[in-house]
Amino acid sequence: MRKEPLSMRSRLREEFYTYCAFWIAVSTLPALAVSYVVVRISNHLWLKLLSSRYPSVDFIRNATVRSLLDTNRNQGIINVLLCIKGILNVDDIKSQLSQHVIDRRNQNGELMFPRLRQLLVSYWGNYAWDANVPFRADNHVFMANAIYRGRPVNDANIQDYVSDVISKYFPSDHPPWQYIIIPCVSAEPKYYILIRAHHLLLTGKNSLNIGDFLLMEQFPNRCMNQGEQCHNSPLSKLFPTPSALPELWSKVNENLSNVWNEFICEYDPVESPRALKTLPGAFHVAGLVFISAASALRELSKKRTQDRDTSAPVTAAKFFLTIQRECKRRNLTVPKILVSPLVTVDPRKWPRRMLETALSTSKTILTLPIKIRDEMVAVNQLRTTGQVRQTHTLTWKYGDLAQLFVKATSETLRGMKEAYRAPWKLWTDTIGADDGKRHLLQTISLCGRKVASFSRPIPRANIDRAARALGVSSTDIALFAATESLRAFFEHAQSDTPDSILVSARAACEDFLYTFAEGNGKKYKKYQTGGMVCLSIPVGATPRRIASVVEEACSRQVALAGAWAAQARCGALTRSVPSPFARLTLNVLSRRYAVSYAEINAPMDARPRKTLWGQDVDAVIYWRPPQANISMSLTVIQYADTVRLTIMADARLTPLHTVPTTRWPTAIEQLINRIDQQLARIAAQTQIPPTIPQSRETPTQSTPQTTEVTQDRTVPQIIEPDPEAIETREIDNNEISEGSLMPPTTIPDSPPPTRHSFTYE
């Protein structure tokens, strides 16, 4: 989207606000540090008091955003629905679930997921796990009733059936998870599995991933590099990836490692026996003590990593005993330490040292001009060609390191500039984005119970083709259809349609759903969690206008995305801010951003998966639970070659919660049809045969000559089409249905597309 350049007064005002916001943020850092210490100490003392008062339960130490927002009426329950092709065999499902999840044990013979057998309780506002409850797997893994409201469960009423199950709370006397097998009547054999789990089962110690419940075959983590393997979504590129800083860090580590290895080979008797041939001097003894301390520290760290649960804490006495043992290995005794100063100052070595010093000084003075010349030539070669042929120069040895240092400095300066502007951008893009007008989703009184629905599948190839034709991403196409579906929701609710909708958006790769917790699954899930951005999406905007909004938000809200990722990885918010203040802030913000949007992206070559018992998975439907004052949660999930929209909303919005999932695929199909019509019209124009006029022949009587024929041809050329040729072309009312996809008004500042077409000039 093209913007008019700001005037000098506007730019000065913006710089002044940026300066003030930065120093206000800096002035709050000491208070935030004090708050972190106070919160940590108070939480520790409070949990210690509760543990002494209720010794039979295990309190949850680290709070998350969802646990802060949890209430008895509004619980964060993850729901996933699997559609599986094949004949239902309940025994195979229960056997795999018991073997992989319920009864799975670790190397020590202990249960890997003991929380599945424990009851989630709350004392004085703090969650705890109670293991002193009877556990029966039949209370959690069971076959659902095949009849719903007098009719067999089939594809026509499966959504109503699942929504009715999701709207119910967990029994208060059972662990908070369910594995419901739903038989289905259809032309081909298939059935459904509904997995429901409390979010605290998926976080913290002894937790599991969603993929453990899904019991699907594992593929290699192809989404580690989301920019190349996963779908090209702007929501997955919220952080500018530095390149020079990590490379510089690896180079420095490599050089330090080489220096350390040379030092070890020179002074360590364990690695170099020749170091024991002479008595060590004072500097040699200091090096041996340093090597022994490093070896002791490495050994203690290795033992602590291997036996984290059973190893005793490392004390100073234990550390010094380990150093003493390492010194003994190197034959460093007390007499050698006492004699080492005398060995260093031995007068018999002075004449030789003085002669060596004089010779080295003379050689340096004589060769210094040649070295300076070679260094200057090497620097010039590095500057012009990027390669140095003088291998004896310092430029050849450290030139790459110097260039990396310059690039890393440039990246650091850019990061400092972004940090300077981050507070003002964060304020304007979150608090300042609200225009004060309220719509139905922001003003409705929530009851806490949830209802759910999902759309029919749309081929990914069609969405990608539409995105390429308009020069946007598939995320922009999905968001465009989402705004159209929300507009249909407001129209069916007979409510005023807002000019824009405030949405909190995020994206994740499919491995977030399918990865097992065993191995590096928990670490991958923790560190691959992306950030979040806040979008103000105009209702009725074109896909290109939405693309510009998303692009601008992703480039401006790096601080918000980083803060949210830091909270997901290490709990930065919940550990630094008192929980009442954090809960109040999140409730206020969620009242404004009452709609949440998420994407589960898959690689371009994704294929259908199989269950661990060998049957094909036809569809995976995932719902993110809305909490606090969020009234509707939209999730676009890609599975194999299809895309769906799922919605989980507050029960007060029923039955209107099905309107967006019904409208979303229709909006995409209408957009694709409009694009196909435009492309077909352009292709039809290129197929018009060129006009070839008849040439006149003028014969000569003297000698027969070849007749010259002049032909006037019209040659097709590649030219830039009208920027609004697809999005804003007026079409006759007979060609457009009542629920036309394209908005009734055009956006004057929408960016021109980048498309080429064959037309006649």
Summary of the structure (lengths in Angstrom):
residues: 761
radius of gyration: 34.5
end to end distance: 28.0
largest distance: 127.4
contacts: 2159
relative contact order: 0.12
helix: 49%
strand: 15%
